[in-house]
């Protein structure tokens, strides 16, 4: 359990129905994920590496505890900040440092991938707005895209409300200045009809790249939870028929 996220009492993050994560401040975690990336990019003719859940997943954490708050993580923070052993630590300041460590991890993964396979694309699924990504998920994704740390951010702007989708798209378009580095994510599974999906895709005035989530919302899939009934197939058909023109292009 050395890599498990721990609270300020030293207890591991509890097992749950969501995700249990590795502590992103640990060098050993960075080394391991870097090695896995290097191995994949060396062994296989990959076009890209896509990072999902490359953020601080706090939904299943105890709100009354401090993560990572264990002695090892606190010592690493003190060393990084030049603090003495007896100096107090402000959890908010340490949280900001955790964000920089996640950014370091993204950079390490991208570096290993590109060194092993020049020209490989590195992308990441990111939170629906850049400010929420940075402040809530400790995912400084707009910075990653601006600086070229990764080649593309794919914000999960999954809305059945077109105004909310447009607002998120504007926020990302403003935050990411490097052309081609923004690939909006459209939540097909929330749409009753493919016409709404087409409408949201057509909001992308400057770039015609987009991703649709998820495959099983359009076509039959063996994905867990995907219904295999005539009614479900009819619903998938309603979603995909209006998309044929843009998908063909």
Secondary structure as the mmCIF struct_conf table of DSSP 4:
data_model
#
loop_
_struct_conf.conf_type_id
_struct_conf.id
_struct_conf.beg_label_comp_id
_struct_conf.beg_label_asym_id
_struct_conf.beg_label_seq_id
_struct_conf.end_label_comp_id
_struct_conf.end_label_asym_id
_struct_conf.end_label_seq_id
TURN_TY1_P TURN_TY1_P1 UNK A 2 UNK A 3
STRN STRN1 UNK A 4 UNK A 4
STRN STRN2 UNK A 6 UNK A 6
TURN_TY1_P TURN_TY1_P2 UNK A 8 UNK A 9
BEND BEND1 UNK A 10 UNK A 10
HELX_LH_PP_P HELX_LH_PP_P1 UNK A 11 UNK A 11
STRN STRN3 UNK A 12 UNK A 12
HELX_LH_PP_P HELX_LH_PP_P2 UNK A 13 UNK A 15
BEND BEND2 UNK A 17 UNK A 18
STRN STRN4 UNK A 22 UNK A 22
TURN_TY1_P TURN_TY1_P3 UNK A 24 UNK A 25
HELX_RH_AL_P HELX_RH_AL_P1 UNK A 27 UNK A 43
BEND BEND3 UNK A 44 UNK A 44
BEND BEND4 UNK A 47 UNK A 47
STRN STRN5 UNK A 48 UNK A 51
BEND BEND5 UNK A 52 UNK A 53
BEND BEND6 UNK A 55 UNK A 55
TURN_TY1_P TURN_TY1_P4 UNK A 59 UNK A 60
BEND BEND7 UNK A 61 UNK A 61
TURN_TY1_P TURN_TY1_P5 UNK A 63 UNK A 64
BEND BEND8 UNK A 65 UNK A 65
TURN_TY1_P TURN_TY1_P6 UNK A 67 UNK A 68
BEND BEND9 UNK A 70 UNK A 70
HELX_RH_AL_P HELX_RH_AL_P2 UNK A 71 UNK A 81
TURN_TY1_P TURN_TY1_P7 UNK A 82 UNK A 82
TURN_TY1_P TURN_TY1_P8 UNK A 85 UNK A 86
HELX_RH_AL_P HELX_RH_AL_P3 UNK A 91 UNK A 116
BEND BEND10 UNK A 117 UNK A 117
TURN_TY1_P TURN_TY1_P9 UNK A 118 UNK A 119
STRN STRN6 UNK A 121 UNK A 126
BEND BEND11 UNK A 128 UNK A 129
HELX_RH_AL_P HELX_RH_AL_P4 UNK A 130 UNK A 135
TURN_TY1_P TURN_TY1_P10 UNK A 136 UNK A 136
BEND BEND12 UNK A 137 UNK A 137
HELX_RH_AL_P HELX_RH_AL_P5 UNK A 141 UNK A 147
TURN_TY1_P TURN_TY1_P11 UNK A 148 UNK A 148
BEND BEND13 UNK A 149 UNK A 151
STRN STRN7 UNK A 152 UNK A 157
BEND BEND14 UNK A 160 UNK A 160
HELX_RH_AL_P HELX_RH_AL_P6 UNK A 162 UNK A 175
BEND BEND15 UNK A 178 UNK A 178
TURN_TY1_P TURN_TY1_P12 UNK A 179 UNK A 180
STRN STRN8 UNK A 182 UNK A 182
STRN STRN9 UNK A 184 UNK A 187
HELX_RH_3T_P HELX_RH_3T_P1 UNK A 188 UNK A 190
BEND BEND16 UNK A 192 UNK A 193
HELX_RH_AL_P HELX_RH_AL_P7 UNK A 194 UNK A 201
TURN_TY1_P TURN_TY1_P13 UNK A 202 UNK A 203
BEND BEND17 UNK A 205 UNK A 206
STRN STRN10 UNK A 210 UNK A 213
HELX_RH_3T_P HELX_RH_3T_P2 UNK A 215 UNK A 217
TURN_TY1_P TURN_TY1_P14 UNK A 218 UNK A 218
BEND BEND18 UNK A 219 UNK A 219
TURN_TY1_P TURN_TY1_P15 UNK A 224 UNK A 225
BEND BEND19 UNK A 229 UNK A 229
HELX_RH_AL_P HELX_RH_AL_P8 UNK A 230 UNK A 241
TURN_TY1_P TURN_TY1_P16 UNK A 242 UNK A 243
HELX_RH_AL_P HELX_RH_AL_P9 UNK A 244 UNK A 248
#
